[in-house]
Every structure is written in structure tokens, then in C-alpha cells.
Amino acid sequence: EADLVEGGGGSVQAGGSLRLSCTASGIDLGNVDMGWYRHSPDQKCELVSSISPGGSPYYADSVKGRFLLSKDHAKSTMFLEMNNLRREDTGVYFCAMDDLIVPPAGSDCLVVVRFFQHWGQGTQIYVSS
């Protein structure tokens, strides 16, 4: 059962920005790996960004320099700031918290995230040209 609550999805024109949120009730964000997966329309699941306690954020090459992962411990919320959005950023974004993995090729993100201890139902991003 999904226990993370995502927000901030929607439609935006290319070049625009969106900020996703992922709220985790009762979870200490300082003690858990967390990140964002993206399931694209061509059925690819990608680990977009993640961070481990005390570590530096990881970004996929496709989003490096445009996306920024952050967290607010007081609000138990993780954010993904997405700037200069491109059409290829379109997809369903899932947040997850656990020992995250790079998904195997051909994976369905909704299947991947269900293996984690904490995950969200996903939020849709659509970027138009």
C-alpha cells in the first residue's frame, strides 16, 4: 500500500518549471534513502534522482543541471525542483524511500516501487512543445 503522498504534477510548456513534493508521515528523512523514479510514455522506468543520508544527490544524466532534489525534515517532505522542462521529461513520477535501485531495462515503475518499504502512487507530468 502506497504510504507516501505526492503532489505538484501537471501540464507545462517546454522550458517551464514544476516542483514535486513527497510527504512521508512518521518517517525520519535523515535515516532513509529516498528518490524519484520516472515512467515515461515509451515504457521506460528511470531513477531520476536520489539521495542517501549524509550523501550527495544523484541525478540521471538526462536531468543533470535542470533538476534539484531537496528535503525539509521538519515537514517530512522531499522535493524535486524541475526546471527547463523538456518533452522527454513527460511521464509519471514516483517517489520512494528505502534502499533504492537502478531499475532493470524494461521495468514498469509501478512494479519497481512496490518492492520498496515506502512509495507513492505517482504524479503525472506532461510537457508540451
C-alpha positions as CSV (number, residue, x, y, z in Angstrom):
1,E,0.0,0.0,0.0
2,A,1.3,3.4,-1.0
3,D,2.1,5.5,2.1
4,L,3.9,8.5,0.5
5,V,1.8,11.4,-0.7
6,E,3.0,13.1,-3.9
7,G,1.9,16.4,-5.2
8,G,2.8,19.1,-7.8
9,G,2.2,17.3,-11.0
10,G,0.6,18.8,-14.0
11,S,1.0,20.2,-17.5
12,V,3.6,22.7,-18.5
13,Q,5.2,24.1,-21.7
14,A,8.7,23.2,-22.6
15,G,11.1,25.5,-20.8
16,G,8.8,25.8,-17.8
17,S,9.2,24.6,-14.2
18,L,7.4,22.4,-11.7
19,R,8.1,21.3,-8.2
20,L,7.1,17.9,-7.0
21,S,6.6,17.1,-3.3
22,C,6.6,13.8,-1.5
23,T,5.3,13.8,2.1
24,A,6.2,10.9,4.4
25,S,4.3,10.8,7.6
26,G,6.1,9.2,10.5
27,I,9.4,8.7,8.6
28,D,12.7,10.2,9.7
29,L,14.1,11.6,6.4
30,G,17.6,11.6,8.0
31,N,17.8,7.9,8.2
32,V,16.5,6.6,4.8
33,D,17.5,6.7,1.2
34,M,14.9,8.5,-1.0
35,G,14.4,9.4,-4.6
36,W,12.3,9.8,-7.6
37,Y,11.5,7.4,-10.5
38,R,10.0,8.4,-13.8
39,H,7.9,6.1,-16.0
40,S,7.9,7.5,-19.5
41,P,5.3,7.1,-22.3
42,D,7.7,4.7,-24.1
43,Q,7.5,2.4,-21.1
44,K,10.9,3.1,-19.6
45,C,11.5,3.4,-15.9
46,E,14.4,5.6,-14.8
47,L,15.8,6.6,-11.4
48,V,15.8,10.3,-11.9
49,S,17.3,11.4,-8.6
50,S,18.1,10.0,-5.2
51,I,19.9,10.8,-2.0
52,S,21.3,8.8,0.9
53,P,21.7,10.0,4.5
54,G,24.7,12.3,4.6
55,G,25.4,11.8,0.9
56,S,25.2,14.0,-2.2
57,P,22.3,13.8,-4.5
58,Y,22.4,11.5,-7.6
59,Y,21.0,12.8,-10.8
60,A,20.4,10.9,-14.0
61,D,22.4,12.4,-17.0
62,S,19.0,13.2,-18.6
63,V,18.2,15.7,-15.8
64,K,21.5,16.8,-14.5
65,G,21.8,20.6,-14.3
66,R,18.0,21.0,-14.5
67,F,16.5,19.1,-11.6
68,L,17.2,19.7,-7.9
69,L,16.3,17.3,-5.1
70,S,15.9,18.6,-1.6
71,K,14.2,17.7,1.6
72,D,12.5,19.5,4.5
73,H,13.0,17.4,7.6
74,A,10.5,19.5,9.7
75,K,7.8,18.8,7.2
76,S,8.9,15.2,6.4
77,T,8.8,16.2,2.8
78,M,11.1,15.6,-0.2
79,F,11.0,17.9,-3.2
80,L,12.1,17.7,-6.8
81,E,12.5,21.1,-8.4
82,M,12.3,20.6,-12.2
83,N,13.5,23.5,-14.4
84,N,13.8,23.9,-18.2
85,L,11.5,21.0,-18.7
86,R,11.6,19.1,-22.0
87,R,9.1,17.0,-23.7
88,E,11.1,13.9,-22.8
89,D,10.5,14.7,-19.1
90,T,6.9,13.7,-19.6
91,G,5.9,10.7,-17.5
92,V,4.6,9.5,-14.2
93,Y,6.9,10.4,-11.3
94,F,7.0,8.1,-8.3
95,C,8.7,8.8,-5.0
96,A,10.2,6.0,-2.9
97,M,12.1,5.6,0.3
98,D,14.2,2.5,1.0
99,D,17.4,1.0,-0.4
100,L,16.8,2.3,-3.9
101,I,18.0,0.5,-7.1
102,V,18.5,1.4,-10.7
103,P,15.6,-0.4,-12.4
104,P,16.4,-3.1,-15.0
105,A,15.7,-2.2,-18.6
106,G,12.1,-2.7,-19.5
107,S,10.8,-2.3,-15.9
108,D,7.4,-0.9,-15.0
109,C,8.0,1.8,-12.4
110,L,4.8,0.9,-10.6
111,V,6.1,-2.6,-10.2
112,V,9.6,-1.4,-9.1
113,V,8.4,1.0,-6.4
114,R,6.1,-1.6,-4.8
115,F,9.2,-3.5,-3.7
116,F,10.3,-0.6,-1.5
117,Q,9.2,-0.1,2.0
118,H,7.7,3.3,1.3
119,W,6.3,4.5,-2.1
120,G,3.8,6.8,-3.7
121,Q,1.1,6.3,-6.2
122,G,2.7,8.6,-8.8
123,T,2.0,12.0,-10.2
124,Q,1.7,12.8,-13.9
125,I,3.9,15.4,-15.6
126,Y,3.1,16.4,-19.2
127,V,5.4,18.7,-21.0
128,S,4.2,20.2,-24.3
129,S,6.3,21.8,-27.0
